[in-house]
Amino acid sequence: MPKIIRQNKLNTVRAAQLRTTLVWGGAAAVLLLAAGLSLWKGWWAAAGAVALAALITARVGRKKAAVIRAGADGESRTLALLKKLPGSYTVLPDAVIAHRGHRSQTDYIIVAPRGVLILEAKNVSGVVTGRPGDREWRQKKRSGEEKTLYNPLMQVAGHRTTLERILDDAGIRVPVHTMVYFANPNAEVRIASGEIATIHDREPLDRRVCRTLESGEKIDSAAVVRAICASFAD
């Protein structure tokens, strides 16, 4: 099992889910209290309007919390697979790294004896289409709903630039690879790229990561980990 180093003891995705639930739930509760007060004073029209606003607020809050929860579930499934990596590896989940004012919120940074990999985990469902160079991809759910999502290959490429500059400032030259992993079993990704892995692939994620990082010269992985930890943003 690899060494797991967390920047924060509390998973920021789970914290965001809790914060969203409290904020939107609190707002709905306040509106319900206002509706009750209006009803008590005999302001029937105002009470009805405020009660409706409370219901809408609660529904929006539930949807936002569900989206965050889905992301957290995907990250949990991904980390379970990454825990199968060799003991010589180090996994830094949910790390926010910074270089000269620029911040990158990464899902996973994996440091191996021969290289580094930045892994972006996605828990979207439905059919995902597009081209590797497109800024946005299309997502069509089974319900027929269509959405767009920012190209995660571009997202993780930005993380790589930040990390390369951090390591360069530390005098460390190592290959930094990138990969996007679709962890949702209900996702069908129709994009041809060697940097994309899905839960449906015959090769499990941990083996794919090992294969990506098995070649090249040996690096001072301990120095790489120290440099990454030193770059953690507050």
Backbone as CSV, one residue per row, in Angstrom:
resi,resn,N_x,N_y,N_z,CA_x,CA_y,CA_z,C_x,C_y,C_z
1,MET,0.844,-1.199,0.000,0.000,0.000,0.000,0.880,1.250,0.000
2,PRO,0.507,2.256,-0.799,1.329,3.473,-0.855,1.165,4.319,0.399
3,LYS,2.060,5.276,0.536,1.941,6.231,1.630,0.925,7.288,1.215
4,ILE,-0.023,7.596,2.083,-1.050,8.594,1.801,-0.758,9.846,2.626
5,ILE,-0.595,10.972,1.948,-0.339,12.242,2.635,-1.458,13.213,2.291
6,ARG,-2.199,13.624,3.289,-3.290,14.576,3.089,-2.868,15.975,3.530
7,GLN,-3.192,16.931,2.703,-2.935,18.321,3.068,-3.834,18.736,4.224
8,ASN,-5.071,18.295,4.172,-6.040,18.615,5.212,-6.596,17.319,5.789
9,LYS,-6.820,17.301,7.092,-7.408,16.119,7.713,-8.838,15.910,7.228
10,LEU,-9.536,17.013,6.941,-10.907,16.929,6.476,-10.926,17.034,4.959
11,ASN,-11.552,16.052,4.312,-11.682,16.072,2.862,-12.456,17.328,2.451
12,THR,-11.869,18.144,1.585,-12.505,19.414,1.239,-13.800,19.224,0.460
13,VAL,-13.916,18.117,-0.283,-15.155,17.873,-1.015,-16.283,17.566,-0.036
14,ARG,-15.994,16.702,0.947,-17.002,16.405,1.966,-17.343,17.663,2.765
15,ALA,-16.334,18.482,3.039,-16.577,19.720,3.776,-17.469,20.652,2.964
16,ALA,-17.248,20.702,1.651,-18.075,21.545,0.792,-19.514,21.049,0.781
17,GLN,-19.690,19.725,0.790,-21.031,19.153,0.831,-21.759,19.562,2.114
18,LEU,-21.052,19.451,3.241,-21.643,19.829,4.522,-21.965,21.314,4.556
19,ARG,-21.025,22.131,4.054,-21.229,23.583,4.058,-22.439,23.963,3.204
20,THR,-22.568,23.332,2.036,-23.699,23.613,1.148,-25.018,23.235,1.806
21,THR,-25.035,22.070,2.451,-26.251,21.615,3.130,-26.652,22.583,4.237
22,LEU,-25.667,23.018,5.020,-25.961,23.931,6.134,-26.435,25.293,5.630
23,VAL,-25.765,25.825,4.607,-26.108,27.161,4.109,-27.503,27.175,3.498
24,TRP,-27.752,26.249,2.553,-29.047,26.245,1.874,-30.163,25.763,2.801
25,GLY,-29.850,24.778,3.655,-30.845,24.313,4.616,-31.192,25.403,5.617
26,GLY,-30.174,26.148,6.058,-30.413,27.243,6.986,-31.263,28.339,6.355
27,ALA,-30.979,28.632,5.082,-31.758,29.660,4.387,-33.215,29.237,4.248
28,ALA,-33.430,27.960,3.937,-34.801,27.457,3.811,-35.526,27.521,5.155
29,ALA,-34.810,27.191,6.236,-35.417,27.233,7.569,-35.817,28.652,7.955
30,VAL,-34.948,29.614,7.641,-35.257,31.019,7.944,-36.504,31.473,7.173
31,LEU,-36.582,31.069,5.917,-37.749,31.446,5.113,-39.029,30.807,5.647
32,LEU,-38.917,29.562,6.110,-40.093,28.912,6.690,-40.558,29.619,7.960
33,LEU,-39.586,30.048,8.771,-39.941,30.806,9.968,-40.631,32.121,9.608
34,ALA,-40.118,32.764,8.559,-40.725,34.017,8.104,-42.138,33.777,7.587
35,ALA,-42.325,32.637,6.912,-43.655,32.306,6.411,-44.611,32.074,7.570
36,GLY,-44.120,31.381,8.606,-44.956,31.146,9.783,-45.338,32.433,10.478
37,LEU,-44.372,33.348,10.576,-44.651,34.644,11.205,-45.680,35.432,10.403
38,SER,-45.529,35.390,9.074,-46.482,36.108,8.213,-47.876,35.514,8.357
39,LEU,-47.931,34.195,8.468,-49.215,33.528,8.633,-49.858,33.909,9.967
40,TRP,-49.042,33.980,11.017,-49.529,34.338,12.348,-50.108,35.748,12.370
41,LYS,-49.498,36.640,11.565,-49.972,38.023,11.507,-51.116,38.208,10.515
42,GLY,-51.462,37.120,9.831,-52.582,37.203,8.907,-52.213,37.686,7.524
43,TRP,-50.932,37.703,7.227,-50.481,38.138,5.897,-50.455,36.909,4.986
44,TRP,-51.599,36.493,4.523,-51.724,35.221,3.821,-50.912,35.196,2.515
45,ALA,-51.003,36.228,1.733,-50.301,36.251,0.449,-48.789,36.206,0.656
46,ALA,-48.316,37.018,1.626,-46.881,37.032,1.902,-46.411,35.678,2.419
47,ALA,-47.237,35.049,3.274,-46.869,33.742,3.820,-46.724,32.701,2.714
48,GLY,-47.668,32.736,1.772,-47.605,31.781,0.669,-46.374,31.991,-0.204
49,ALA,-46.052,33.246,-0.484,-44.889,33.552,-1.330,-43.590,33.140,-0.651
50,VAL,-43.478,33.429,0.640,-42.254,33.084,1.368,-42.118,31.566,1.506
51,ALA,-43.233,30.864,1.741,-43.199,29.407,1.838,-42.748,28.792,0.523
52,LEU,-43.223,29.335,-0.587,-42.795,28.849,-1.898,-41.307,29.074,-2.097
53,ALA,-40.818,30.245,-1.679,-39.380,30.538,-1.779,-38.567,29.564,-0.941
54,ALA,-39.117,29.183,0.225,-38.424,28.228,1.088,-38.305,26.864,0.413
55,LEU,-39.388,26.422,-0.240,-39.372,25.130,-0.939,-38.377,25.142,-2.091
56,ILE,-38.355,26.249,-2.837,-37.409,26.365,-3.959,-35.981,26.362,-3.450
57,THR,-35.744,27.092,-2.368,-34.400,27.146,-1.781,-33.942,25.764,-1.325
58,ALA,-34.831,25.022,-0.672,-34.493,23.681,-0.200,-34.180,22.751,-1.368
59,ARG,-34.963,22.858,-2.447,-34.738,22.004,-3.613,-33.401,22.317,-4.267
60,VAL,-33.092,23.597,-4.436,-31.806,23.991,-5.030,-30.650,23.476,-4.172
61,GLY,-30.791,23.615,-2.848,-29.748,23.148,-1.944,-29.520,21.650,-2.058
62,ARG,-30.616,20.877,-2.162,-30.484,19.426,-2.299,-29.763,19.060,-3.588
63,LYS,-30.078,19.764,-4.672,-29.427,19.474,-5.956,-27.933,19.789,-5.895
64,LYS,-27.596,20.929,-5.299,-26.186,21.303,-5.196,-25.418,20.309,-4.323
65,ALA,-26.025,19.903,-3.208,-25.371,18.939,-2.318,-25.210,17.589,-3.004
66,ALA,-26.197,17.208,-3.838,-26.119,15.928,-4.546,-24.969,15.917,-5.543
67,VAL,-24.763,17.053,-6.215,-23.654,17.145,-7.174,-22.314,16.990,-6.453
68,ILE,-22.178,17.681,-5.325,-20.934,17.591,-4.553,-20.747,16.189,-4.002
69,ARG,-21.848,15.567,-3.530,-21.766,14.219,-2.983,-21.326,13.219,-4.056
70,ALA,-21.814,13.396,-5.284,-21.420,12.513,-6.374,-19.915,12.605,-6.625
71,GLY,-19.393,13.837,-6.585,-17.949,14.008,-6.756,-17.166,13.352,-5.639
72,ALA,-17.657,13.474,-4.417,-16.982,12.854,-3.276,-16.994,11.336,-3.377
73,ASP,-18.124,10.783,-3.837,-18.211,9.331,-3.994,-17.229,8.838,-5.053
74,GLY,-17.106,9.590,-6.146,-16.161,9.214,-7.196,-14.726,9.244,-6.696
75,GLU,-14.404,10.258,-5.902,-13.056,10.352,-5.363,-12.777,9.213,-4.381
76,SER,-13.779,8.812,-3.614,-13.596,7.710,-2.666,-13.316,6.404,-3.405
77,ARG,-14.072,6.158,-4.481,-13.836,4.942,-5.272,-12.458,4.969,-5.907
78,THR,-12.044,6.149,-6.367,-10.729,6.269,-6.999,-9.619,6.023,-5.993
79,LEU,-9.741,6.612,-4.807,-8.705,6.431,-3.790,-8.603,4.972,-3.362
80,ALA,-9.720,4.255,-3.325,-9.692,2.835,-2.969,-8.836,2.050,-3.957
81,LEU,-8.890,2.414,-5.233,-8.062,1.750,-6.240,-6.598,2.166,-6.113
82,LEU,-6.374,3.437,-5.821,-4.996,3.916,-5.699,-4.301,3.326,-4.478
83,LYS,-5.054,2.895,-3.484,-4.460,2.269,-2.310,-3.860,0.894,-2.632
84,LYS,-4.107,0.400,-3.841,-3.522,-0.866,-4.280,-2.132,-0.676,-4.898
85,LEU,-1.700,0.584,-5.018,-0.372,0.859,-5.585,0.716,0.333,-4.652
86,PRO,1.928,0.134,-5.178,3.027,-0.390,-4.357,3.403,0.536,-3.200
87,GLY,4.063,-0.014,-2.226,4.482,0.746,-1.061,5.522,1.800,-1.364
88,SER,6.177,1.711,-2.515,7.178,2.707,-2.902,6.546,3.973,-3.469
89,TYR,5.229,3.970,-3.619,4.515,5.117,-4.164,3.999,5.993,-3.019
90,THR,3.763,7.284,-3.328,3.124,8.204,-2.396,1.945,8.859,-3.104
91,VAL,0.791,8.877,-2.448,-0.413,9.482,-3.015,-0.801,10.684,-2.158
92,LEU,-0.958,11.833,-2.813,-1.380,13.059,-2.124,-2.757,13.442,-2.658
93,PRO,-3.826,13.047,-1.957,-5.178,13.375,-2.425,-5.615,14.773,-2.023
94,ASP,-6.436,15.370,-2.893,-7.107,16.622,-2.531,-6.113,17.716,-2.142
95,ALA,-5.042,17.833,-2.915,-3.989,18.796,-2.583,-4.140,20.081,-3.392
96,VAL,-4.045,21.202,-2.702,-4.060,22.507,-3.366,-2.634,23.044,-3.354
97,ILE,-2.018,23.098,-4.529,-0.633,23.555,-4.628,-0.616,24.979,-5.199
98,ALA,0.411,25.727,-4.851,0.471,27.128,-5.284,1.877,27.473,-5.741
99,HIS,1.935,28.315,-6.779,3.221,28.806,-7.272,3.068,30.263,-7.673
100,ARG,3.721,31.143,-6.932,3.730,32.579,-7.227,2.319,33.127,-7.439
101,GLY,1.435,32.809,-6.508,0.073,33.327,-6.549,-0.906,32.502,-7.343
102,HIS,-0.427,31.525,-8.106,-1.339,30.684,-8.884,-1.616,29.393,-8.129
103,ARG,-2.900,29.074,-7.960,-3.303,27.890,-7.207,-3.885,26.831,-8.145
104,SER,-3.590,25.579,-7.842,-4.176,24.463,-8.574,-4.735,23.470,-7.562
105,GLN,-6.029,23.204,-7.645,-6.660,22.236,-6.751,-6.706,20.887,-7.449
106,THR,-5.831,20.004,-7.045,-5.693,18.701,-7.690,-6.514,17.646,-6.953
107,ASP,-6.910,16.611,-7.686,-7.586,15.481,-7.052,-6.558,14.536,-6.430
108,TYR,-5.549,14.156,-7.235,-4.496,13.261,-6.737,-3.171,13.596,-7.397
109,ILE,-2.125,13.634,-6.587,-0.761,13.671,-7.108,-0.102,12.377,-6.655
110,ILE,0.435,11.634,-7.598,1.047,10.334,-7.301,2.539,10.422,-7.612
111,VAL,3.347,10.162,-6.595,4.809,10.213,-6.756,5.340,8.783,-6.713
112,ALA,6.017,8.389,-7.769,6.566,7.040,-7.903,8.086,7.108,-7.998
113,PRO,8.773,5.980,-7.909,10.237,5.993,-7.996,10.780,6.525,-9.319
114,ARG,9.930,6.548,-10.370,10.419,6.985,-11.678,9.590,8.111,-12.304
115,GLY,8.761,8.750,-11.546,7.993,9.844,-12.131,6.841,10.283,-11.252
116,VAL,6.099,11.273,-11.772,4.970,11.860,-11.047,3.760,11.861,-11.970
117,LEU,2.599,11.616,-11.382,1.357,11.626,-12.150,0.321,12.477,-11.427
118,ILE,-0.329,13.374,-12.175,-1.463,14.126,-11.643,-2.721,13.486,-12.205
119,LEU,-3.596,13.034,-11.330,-4.805,12.329,-11.731,-6.040,13.151,-11.386
120,GLU,-6.866,13.385,-12.382,-8.137,14.082,-12.187,-9.259,13.056,-12.239
121,ALA,-10.087,12.986,-11.192,-11.177,12.013,-11.123,-12.503,12.692,-11.425
122,LYS,-13.288,12.084,-12.329,-14.602,12.608,-12.678,-15.661,11.549,-12.394
123,ASN,-16.789,11.994,-11.846,-17.863,11.069,-11.511,-19.131,11.393,-12.304
124,VAL,-18.962,11.865,-13.531,-20.113,12.215,-14.359,-20.715,10.949,-14.964
125,SER,-22.010,11.017,-15.279,-22.700,9.886,-15.888,-23.145,10.252,-17.294
126,GLY,-23.616,9.243,-18.041,-24.106,9.487,-19.386,-23.006,9.353,-20.427
127,VAL,-23.318,9.793,-21.639,-22.379,9.708,-22.760,-21.613,11.017,-22.869
128,VAL,-20.293,10.919,-22.838,-19.427,12.095,-22.922,-18.747,12.090,-24.288
129,THR,-18.925,13.157,-25.046,-18.342,13.246,-26.385,-17.560,14.546,-26.536
130,GLY,-16.674,14.540,-27.532,-15.851,15.709,-27.801,-14.514,15.282,-28.349
131,ARG,-13.626,16.241,-28.502,-12.264,15.966,-28.956,-11.276,16.421,-27.884
132,PRO,-10.107,15.792,-27.830,-9.139,16.159,-26.788,-8.811,17.641,-26.745
133,GLY,-8.855,18.315,-27.898,-8.499,19.730,-27.936,-9.654,20.681,-27.735
134,ASP,-10.880,20.166,-27.608,-12.041,21.034,-27.398,-12.018,21.628,-25.990
135,ARG,-12.429,22.879,-25.889,-12.483,23.507,-24.572,-13.592,22.886,-23.710
136,GLU,-14.702,22.546,-24.345,-15.821,21.949,-23.619,-16.241,20.644,-24.280
137,TRP,-16.672,19.698,-23.459,-17.221,18.431,-23.930,-18.706,18.404,-23.648
138,ARG,-19.417,17.543,-24.373,-20.858,17.404,-24.179,-21.147,16.150,-23.358
139,GLN,-22.110,16.275,-22.480,-22.546,15.176,-21.629,-24.043,14.991,-21.797
140,LYS,-24.447,13.801,-22.238,-25.864,13.509,-22.407,-26.248,12.395,-21.451
141,LYS,-27.150,12.711,-20.515,-27.564,11.741,-19.515,-28.659,10.834,-20.070
142,ARG,-28.912,9.749,-19.350,-29.943,8.806,-19.785,-31.318,9.453,-19.821
143,SER,-31.523,10.454,-18.988,-32.806,11.158,-18.964,-33.021,12.024,-20.200
144,GLY,-31.967,12.189,-21.000,-32.036,13.048,-22.174,-31.471,14.432,-21.931
145,GLU,-31.200,14.764,-20.673,-30.630,16.071,-20.336,-29.222,16.187,-20.915
146,GLU,-28.934,17.321,-21.507,-27.618,17.565,-22.083,-26.934,18.717,-21.357
147,LYS,-25.659,18.539,-21.096,-24.876,19.553,-20.405,-23.512,19.641,-21.071
148,THR,-22.762,20.660,-20.700,-21.371,20.757,-21.144,-20.476,20.738,-19.910
149,LEU,-19.270,20.222,-20.075,-18.304,20.258,-18.987,-16.961,20.704,-19.539
150,TYR,-16.256,21.437,-18.712,-14.941,21.922,-19.120,-14.024,20.728,-19.330
151,ASN,-13.279,20.740,-20.415,-12.380,19.649,-20.777,-11.414,19.347,-19.628
152,PRO,-11.550,18.180,-18.970,-10.668,17.879,-17.831,-9.220,17.656,-18.237
153,LEU,-8.977,17.352,-19.534,-7.596,17.231,-20.000,-6.898,18.588,-19.921
154,MET,-7.625,19.641,-20.257,-7.063,20.988,-20.140,-6.900,21.365,-18.673
155,GLN,-7.852,20.951,-17.866,-7.798,21.244,-16.432,-6.554,20.634,-15.797
156,VAL,-6.305,19.366,-16.094,-5.171,18.681,-15.484,-3.851,19.152,-16.098
157,ALA,-3.899,19.621,-17.343,-2.691,20.179,-17.958,-2.259,21.447,-17.231
158,GLY,-3.233,22.244,-16.785,-2.910,23.430,-15.996,-2.278,23.063,-14.667
159,HIS,-2.778,21.989,-14.041,-2.174,21.516,-12.794,-0.719,21.100,-13.031
160,ARG,-0.472,20.451,-14.160,0.888,19.998,-14.462,1.838,21.189,-14.599
161,THR,1.383,22.243,-15.259,2.225,23.431,-15.412,2.611,23.995,-14.049
162,THR,1.627,24.083,-13.142,1.913,24.585,-11.794,2.936,23.710,-11.088
163,LEU,2.746,22.396,-11.153,3.644,21.485,-10.453,5.042,21.499,-11.060
164,GLU,5.132,21.566,-12.371,6.447,21.617,-13.016,7.222,22.860,-12.581
165,ARG,6.542,23.982,-12.433,7.212,25.210,-11.996,7.653,25.116,-10.542
166,ILE,6.828,24.458,-9.724,7.195,24.246,-8.320,8.459,23.402,-8.229
167,LEU,8.487,22.313,-8.972,9.640,21.414,-8.936,10.872,22.074,-9.560
168,ASP,10.651,22.861,-10.595,11.776,23.547,-11.239,12.430,24.536,-10.277
169,ASP,11.612,25.261,-9.507,12.150,26.194,-8.519,12.934,25.463,-7.437
170,ALA,12.548,24.193,-7.184,13.246,23.391,-6.177,14.460,22.678,-6.756
171,GLY,14.735,22.924,-8.050,15.877,22.286,-8.700,15.654,20.820,-9.020
172,ILE,14.403,20.436,-9.179,14.070,19.035,-9.443,13.507,18.908,-10.849
173,ARG,14.102,18.058,-11.631,13.622,17.804,-12.989,13.122,16.363,-13.064
174,VAL,11.832,16.201,-13.135,11.236,14.861,-13.231,10.082,14.911,-14.225
175,PRO,9.795,13.798,-14.885,8.644,13.784,-15.787,7.338,13.835,-15.008
176,VAL,6.451,14.727,-15.416,5.135,14.853,-14.785,4.075,14.439,-15.807
177,HIS,3.380,13.342,-15.533,2.356,12.815,-16.423,0.983,13.270,-15.932
178,THR,-0.003,13.190,-16.818,-1.376,13.535,-16.447,-2.330,12.438,-16.916
179,MET,-3.441,12.310,-16.194,-4.455,11.318,-16.554,-5.800,11.769,-15.996
180,VAL,-6.856,11.482,-16.739,-8.226,11.748,-16.290,-8.929,10.411,-16.150
181,TYR,-9.538,10.183,-14.982,-10.203,8.915,-14.704,-11.692,9.138,-14.491
182,PHE,-12.514,8.460,-15.299,-13.965,8.520,-15.154,-14.400,7.355,-14.278
183,ALA,-14.803,7.680,-13.049,-15.066,6.658,-12.035,-16.509,6.190,-11.991
184,ASN,-17.393,6.845,-12.725,-18.813,6.490,-12.663,-19.097,5.304,-13.584
185,PRO,-19.695,4.219,-13.056,-20.006,3.061,-13.897,-21.054,3.351,-14.969
186,ASN,-21.774,4.471,-14.838,-22.800,4.838,-15.818,-22.295,5.847,-16.833
187,ALA,-20.976,5.971,-16.932,-20.385,6.899,-17.908,-19.868,6.131,-19.120
188,GLU,-20.130,6.684,-20.285,-19.595,6.142,-21.538,-18.811,7.263,-22.217
189,VAL,-17.494,7.120,-22.244,-16.634,8.185,-22.750,-16.227,7.871,-24.184
190,ARG,-16.633,8.711,-25.093,-16.340,8.507,-26.513,-15.312,9.528,-26.991
191,ILE,-14.211,9.586,-26.301,-13.127,10.509,-26.638,-11.836,9.721,-26.692
192,ALA,-11.154,9.798,-27.814,-9.927,9.030,-27.999,-8.734,9.809,-27.460
193,SER,-8.187,9.344,-26.352,-6.996,9.970,-25.770,-6.297,8.962,-24.876
194,GLY,-4.984,8.902,-24.998,-4.210,8.006,-24.149,-4.146,8.463,-22.708
195,GLU,-4.648,9.681,-22.434,-4.634,10.204,-21.064,-5.964,9.976,-20.340
196,ILE,-6.892,9.264,-20.974,-8.192,9.015,-20.370,-8.300,7.550,-19.964
197,ALA,-8.733,7.314,-18.739,-9.012,5.968,-18.237,-10.433,5.959,-17.691
198,THR,-11.101,4.810,-17.787,-12.466,4.701,-17.271,-12.590,3.456,-16.407
199,ILE,-13.658,3.405,-15.660,-13.911,2.263,-14.783,-14.183,0.996,-15.581
200,HIS,-14.524,1.153,-16.873,-14.855,0.007,-17.711,-13.633,-0.621,-18.389
201,ASP,-12.488,0.013,-18.293,-11.295,-0.505,-18.967,-10.908,-1.871,-18.411
202,ARG,-10.353,-2.709,-19.275,-9.889,-4.025,-18.832,-8.728,-3.914,-17.853
203,GLU,-7.908,-2.891,-18.047,-6.768,-2.684,-17.159,-7.199,-1.828,-15.972
204,PRO,-7.147,-2.355,-14.746,-7.553,-1.571,-13.573,-6.718,-0.296,-13.441
205,LEU,-7.265,0.679,-12.751,-6.604,1.978,-12.630,-5.217,1.856,-12.015
206,ASP,-5.062,1.058,-10.958,-3.756,0.966,-10.307,-2.699,0.414,-11.245
207,ARG,-3.062,-0.552,-12.074,-2.096,-1.099,-13.034,-1.784,-0.096,-14.131
208,ARG,-2.796,0.651,-14.538,-2.574,1.683,-15.563,-1.601,2.732,-15.045
209,VAL,-1.772,3.128,-13.801,-0.872,4.114,-13.199,0.546,3.561,-13.127
210,CYS,0.681,2.335,-12.692,2.010,1.722,-12.599,2.674,1.644,-13.966
211,ARG,1.909,1.278,-14.973,2.476,1.176,-16.321,2.936,2.540,-16.822
212,THR,2.187,3.577,-16.482,2.556,4.931,-16.907,3.849,5.390,-16.245
213,LEU,4.071,4.939,-15.004,5.199,5.440,-14.222,6.356,4.444,-14.088
214,GLU,6.314,3.368,-14.843,7.332,2.341,-14.654,8.613,2.590,-15.435
215,SER,8.573,3.451,-16.444,9.756,3.680,-17.276,10.444,4.980,-16.884
216,GLY,11.686,5.129,-17.327,12.449,6.331,-17.039,13.472,6.117,-15.945
217,GLU,14.264,7.148,-15.721,15.307,7.063,-14.699,14.713,7.240,-13.307
218,LYS,15.409,6.681,-12.329,14.937,6.808,-10.945,15.074,8.260,-10.488
219,ILE,14.132,8.682,-9.657,14.129,10.048,-9.171,14.225,10.040,-7.641
220,ASP,14.514,11.198,-7.090,14.514,11.344,-5.637,13.069,11.644,-5.218
221,SER,12.282,10.591,-5.059,10.854,10.771,-4.786,10.608,11.486,-3.462
222,ALA,11.483,11.279,-2.485,11.314,11.952,-1.196,11.455,13.465,-1.371
223,ALA,12.415,13.895,-2.192,12.590,15.326,-2.440,11.391,15.903,-3.181
224,VAL,10.819,15.129,-4.092,9.635,15.576,-4.830,8.471,15.779,-3.873
225,VAL,8.263,14.823,-2.979,7.172,14.926,-2.015,7.369,16.141,-1.107
226,ARG,8.605,16.382,-0.678,8.879,17.548,0.187,8.557,18.847,-0.548
227,ALA,8.924,18.925,-1.822,8.675,20.134,-2.592,7.178,20.372,-2.783
228,ILE,6.434,19.287,-3.008,4.983,19.415,-3.167,4.362,19.879,-1.849
229,CYS,4.725,19.257,-0.769,4.161,19.629,0.541,4.494,21.070,0.894
230,ALA,5.692,21.523,0.517,6.092,22.900,0.801,5.276,23.901,0.001
231,SER,4.654,23.438,-1.095,3.887,24.338,-1.962,2.406,24.373,-1.614
232,PHE,2.011,23.608,-0.602,0.595,23.571,-0.244,0.088,24.978,0.063
233,ALA,-1.046,25.313,-0.556,-1.654,26.615,-0.294,-2.457,26.553,1.000
234,ASP,-2.514,27.686,1.688,-3.284,27.756,2.940,-4.775,27.701,2.651
